């Protein structure tokens, strides 16, 4: 009986302890609300140049012939960064240029007409055929009189008539050739020749465009941030890794990522404080200059307690206010992660 009482007491104690632990470990369901943070907004950010990083790839596939820059180099707009092997495209340009010259020469020849010597030769041919025709006509007239008197055979008369017809045809052909050489070009022939010129000009321009695409140039003044191109490598518009990455780092700014709860509170002109782990004791000031019109999936985290990873963020851009005689490059590096603090009104103060 005593053993039974002890077992019951032990079970009761275990159940009571379990209930107590469970009650203390119960987690309240999420309410979807974030605790108030006062008049400040905390957000992660990243240092950028005037432009975001720009990946550059040649517009044509080819083998790299020459690399003319190095990482960290500052380049001006249209500076040559690398060149591809362009021998084939140079030949295409030469071929197109030759075809254009031929088309232009054909139009010039058509507009100028035949040479003077050709006209003189055609005129002489007309005179020669006319003389033969007159001789054939006189011979036919004699044969015709004799045939009527039965003084010649019919066969001889027929032969002389054929000679007359042949001479007449040859004279008419000579006249037609002279008229062709001496006449101006027809309008349709001129249009056709000019169309050939336009087609040749277009082919030359296309060939020149492809030749220019063998040279990769800087689209804007910038700094070379990354270079993965090596002489002899194949590259092109579909390369997995861009051979060159640039950005305009003449001045630096910060792109920050505001969580959903704080996104409606952000305004252009808000004052900002920027700090980085790599710059202890140094805090920069700035202001919001641009807001994204949409929410995007969260890209960066700040490892703060209570941070949610399944939310979207609103991107904002911050111009830094640097002390006089202080370069943006002194300490700040493109791609550096920073912490951003914005002075913002509380949600209930937005309408005031």
C-alpha positions in Angstrom: 0.0 0.0 0.0 2.9 2.4 0.8 4.5 1.5 -2.5 1.4 2.4 -4.4 1.1 5.8 -2.6 4.7 6.6 -3.4 4.3 5.8 -7.1 1.1 7.9 -7.4 2.9 10.8 -5.7 5.9 10.5 -8.0 3.7 10.5 -11.1 1.8 13.5 -9.8 5.0 15.4 -9.3 6.2 14.7 -12.9 3.0 15.8 -14.4 2.9 19.0 -12.4 6.5 19.8 -13.3 5.8 19.2 -17.0 2.8 21.6 -16.9 4.9 24.2 -15.2 7.8 24.0 -17.8 5.3 24.0 -20.7 3.6 27.1 -19.4 6.9 28.9 -19.0 8.1 27.9 -22.5 5.0 28.8 -24.3 5.7 31.4 -27.1 3.1 33.9 -27.9 2.0 33.8 -31.5 3.5 36.5 -33.8 1.4 39.5 -34.2 3.0 40.8 -37.3 4.0 44.0 -35.5 7.5 45.2 -34.9 8.3 46.8 -31.5 8.5 50.6 -31.7 12.1 51.9 -32.3 11.5 55.6 -31.5 12.4 58.2 -34.1 15.3 56.3 -35.7 15.5 53.8 -38.5 18.3 51.3 -38.6 19.3 49.6 -41.9 22.2 47.9 -43.6 23.9 49.6 -46.6 26.7 49.3 -49.1 29.1 51.9 -50.5 28.7 52.6 -54.2 30.1 55.0 -56.7 28.1 57.5 -58.7 27.0 54.6 -60.7 26.4 51.0 -59.7 29.0 48.4 -60.9 28.8 48.1 -64.6 29.8 44.7 -66.2 31.3 45.2 -69.6 31.4 42.5 -72.3 32.4 42.7 -75.9 29.4 42.8 -78.3 31.1 40.1 -80.5 32.6 36.8 -79.5 36.3 36.6 -80.1 39.8 36.0 -78.8 41.3 38.7 -76.6 44.3 40.2 -78.4 45.2 43.0 -76.0 44.3 44.2 -72.5 45.1 47.9 -72.0 44.0 48.5 -68.3 44.6 47.3 -64.8 42.5 47.0 -61.7 42.2 50.4 -60.0 43.0 52.4 -63.1 40.9 55.5 -63.8 39.7 55.7 -67.4 38.0 58.4 -69.4 35.0 58.0 -71.7 35.8 56.1 -74.9 39.2 54.9 -73.6 40.1 51.5 -75.0 39.9 48.8 -72.4 40.7 45.7 -74.5 40.8 44.5 -78.1 39.7 41.3 -79.8 41.4 39.7 -82.8 39.8 41.7 -85.6 41.7 40.5 -88.7 38.6 39.0 -90.3 36.5 42.1 -89.7 39.2 44.3 -91.2 39.1 42.3 -94.4 35.3 42.6 -94.4 35.7 46.4 -94.3 38.2 46.3 -97.1 35.9 44.2 -99.2 32.8 46.4 -98.6 34.9 49.5 -99.4 36.0 48.0 -102.7 32.4 47.1 -103.6 31.2 50.6 -102.8 33.9 52.1 -105.1 32.8 49.8 -107.9 29.2 50.9 -107.5 30.1 54.5 -107.6 32.3 54.0 -110.7 29.4 52.3 -112.5 27.1 55.2 -111.8 29.8 57.7 -113.0 30.3 55.7 -116.1 26.6 55.5 -116.8 26.2 59.3 -116.3 29.2 60.1 -118.5 28.1 57.9 -121.3 30.4 56.3 -123.9 33.9 57.4 -124.6 34.4 59.8 -127.5 36.4 57.2 -129.3 33.5 54.8 -129.0 31.1 57.3 -130.5 33.5 58.0 -133.3 33.9 54.3 -134.0 30.1 53.8 -134.0 29.7 56.8 -136.4 32.3 55.3 -138.8 30.5 52.0 -138.7 27.3 53.7 -139.6 28.9 55.4 -142.6 30.6 52.1 -143.7 27.3 50.2 -143.5 25.5 53.0 -145.4 28.1 52.8 -148.2 27.6 49.0 -148.4 23.8 49.5 -148.5 24.0 52.0 -151.3 26.2 49.6 -153.3 23.8 46.8 -152.7 20.9 49.0 -153.8 22.7 49.9 -157.1 23.5 46.3 -157.8 20.0 45.2 -157.1 18.6 47.9 -159.5 20.8 46.6 -162.3 20.0 43.0 -161.7 16.3 43.9 -161.5 16.4 45.6 -165.0 18.2 42.6 -166.5 15.8 40.1 -164.8 12.8 41.9 -166.4 14.6 41.4 -169.8 15.4 37.8 -168.9 19.1 38.6 -169.2 20.0 37.0 -165.8 19.0 33.9 -164.0 16.4 34.1 -161.3 18.9 32.6 -158.8 21.3 35.5 -159.3 18.5 38.0 -158.8 17.5 36.3 -155.6 21.0 36.3 -154.3 21.4 40.0 -155.0 18.1 40.7 -153.2 19.3 38.8 -150.1 22.5 40.9 -150.1 20.4 44.1 -150.2 18.3 43.0 -147.2 21.5 42.0 -145.3 23.1 45.4 -146.0 19.9 47.1 -144.9 19.8 45.2 -141.6 23.5 45.8 -140.9 23.0 49.6 -141.5 20.1 49.7 -139.1 22.0 47.8 -136.4 24.9 50.3 -136.8 22.5 53.2 -136.4 21.0 51.7 -133.3 24.4 51.1 -131.7 25.4 54.7 -132.4 22.2 56.0 -131.0 22.7 54.0 -127.8 26.2 55.3 -127.3 25.1 58.9 -128.0 22.0 58.9 -125.9 21.8 59.9 -122.1 21.3 57.2 -119.5 17.7 56.1 -118.8 16.1 57.1 -115.5 15.6 53.5 -114.3 19.3 52.6 -115.0 20.4 55.6 -112.9 18.0 54.6 -110.0 19.4 51.1 -110.1 23.0 52.3 -110.0 22.2 54.6 -107.1 20.5 51.8 -105.2 23.6 49.7 -105.6 25.6 52.5 -104.1 23.3 52.7 -101.1 23.4 49.0 -100.6 27.2 49.1 -100.7 27.3 52.0 -98.3 25.1 50.0 -95.8 27.4 46.9 -96.1 30.4 49.1 -95.5 28.8 50.6 -92.4 27.8 47.2 -91.0 31.3 45.9 -91.6 32.8 49.0 -89.8 30.3 48.5 -86.9 31.5 44.9 -86.4 35.1 46.0 -86.6 34.5 48.7 -83.9 32.8 46.1 -81.7 36.1 44.2 -81.5 37.3 47.1 -79.3 35.8 47.4 -75.8 35.7 51.1 -74.7 34.7 52.8 -71.5 31.1 54.1 -71.8 31.7 56.8 -69.1 34.5 58.1 -66.9 35.1 55.4 -64.4 37.5 53.2 -62.4 38.3 49.6 -63.2 37.0 47.6 -60.2 37.6 44.0 -61.6 39.5 42.5 -64.4 39.3 38.9 -65.4 40.4 39.2 -69.0 43.6 37.5 -70.2 45.2 37.7 -73.6 44.3 34.7 -75.6 41.0 33.9 -73.8 37.8 33.7 -75.6 35.1 36.1 -74.5 31.9 37.6 -75.8 28.4 38.9 -75.0 27.3 35.6 -73.4 30.4 35.1 -71.2 29.5 33.9 -67.7 32.0 36.3 -66.1 32.4 39.8 -67.5 36.0 40.5 -68.5 35.9 44.0 -67.0 33.8 45.7 -64.3 33.8 49.5 -63.8 32.1 52.2 -61.8 32.2 55.9 -61.6 33.9 56.4 -58.2 34.6 60.2 -58.6 32.3 60.5 -55.6 30.8 57.8 -53.3 27.3 57.3 -52.0 25.5 54.7 -49.9 22.6 52.4 -51.0 20.6 51.3 -48.0 17.8 48.7 -47.6 14.9 49.7 -45.4 12.6 47.0 -44.0 8.8 47.0 -44.7 7.8 48.4 -41.4 10.0 51.5 -41.9 9.6 51.9 -45.6 6.6 54.3 -45.5 8.5 56.6 -43.1 11.4 57.3 -45.3 11.5 60.7 -47.1 13.9 62.4 -49.4 16.1 64.9 -47.5 16.2 62.9 -44.3 19.5 63.2 -42.3 21.6 60.0 -42.1 24.5 58.8 -40.1 26.7 56.1 -41.6 29.2 53.9 -39.8 31.3 50.9 -40.7 33.0 48.3 -38.6 36.2 48.9 -40.6 36.2 52.6 -39.6 35.9 52.6 -35.8 35.3 56.0 -34.3 34.5 57.5 -37.6 30.9 58.4 -38.4 29.8 60.1 -41.6 26.8 62.2 -42.3 24.5 62.4 -45.3 21.0 62.8 -46.6 18.5 60.7 -48.6 18.5 61.8 -52.2 16.4 59.1 -53.9 13.9 56.4 -53.0 13.0 53.3 -54.9 9.3 53.2 -56.0 9.0 49.5 -55.2 9.9 46.9 -52.6 12.4 44.2 -53.5 13.5 41.0 -51.8 15.9 41.5 -49.0 19.6 41.3 -50.0 21.6 42.3 -47.0 21.3 41.6 -43.3 22.6 43.5 -40.2 22.6 40.6 -37.8 20.6 42.6 -35.2 18.4 40.8 -32.7 14.8 40.4 -33.9 15.7 40.9 -37.5 13.4 39.1 -39.9 14.8 37.5 -43.1 11.6 36.8 -44.9 10.6 40.4 -45.7 11.2 42.8 -48.5 13.1 46.0 -48.4 13.0 49.4 -50.1 16.2 50.7 -51.5 17.3 54.3 -50.8 20.3 56.3 -52.0 22.3 58.5 -49.7 24.7 61.3 -50.6 27.5 61.6 -48.1 28.5 65.0 -46.6 32.3 64.8 -46.2 34.4 67.3 -44.3 36.4 69.8 -46.3 39.7 68.6 -47.9 38.6 65.0 -47.3 38.5 62.6 -50.3 35.7 60.1 -50.6 38.3 57.4 -51.1 39.9 58.0 -47.7 38.7 54.9 -45.9 35.5 54.2 -47.9 35.7 51.5 -50.5 33.2 50.5 -53.1 31.3 47.4 -51.8 32.0 48.2 -48.1 29.2 47.2 -45.8 28.0 50.0 -43.6 25.3 50.6 -40.9 22.8 53.4 -41.6 20.8 55.3 -39.1 18.0 57.6 -40.3 16.2 60.2 -38.2 12.6 59.6 -39.0 9.2 60.6 -37.5 7.2 58.0 -35.7 4.4 56.3 -37.6 1.7 58.2 -35.8 3.5 61.5 -36.6 3.6 61.0 -40.4 0.4 63.0 -41.0 1.3 65.9 -38.7 
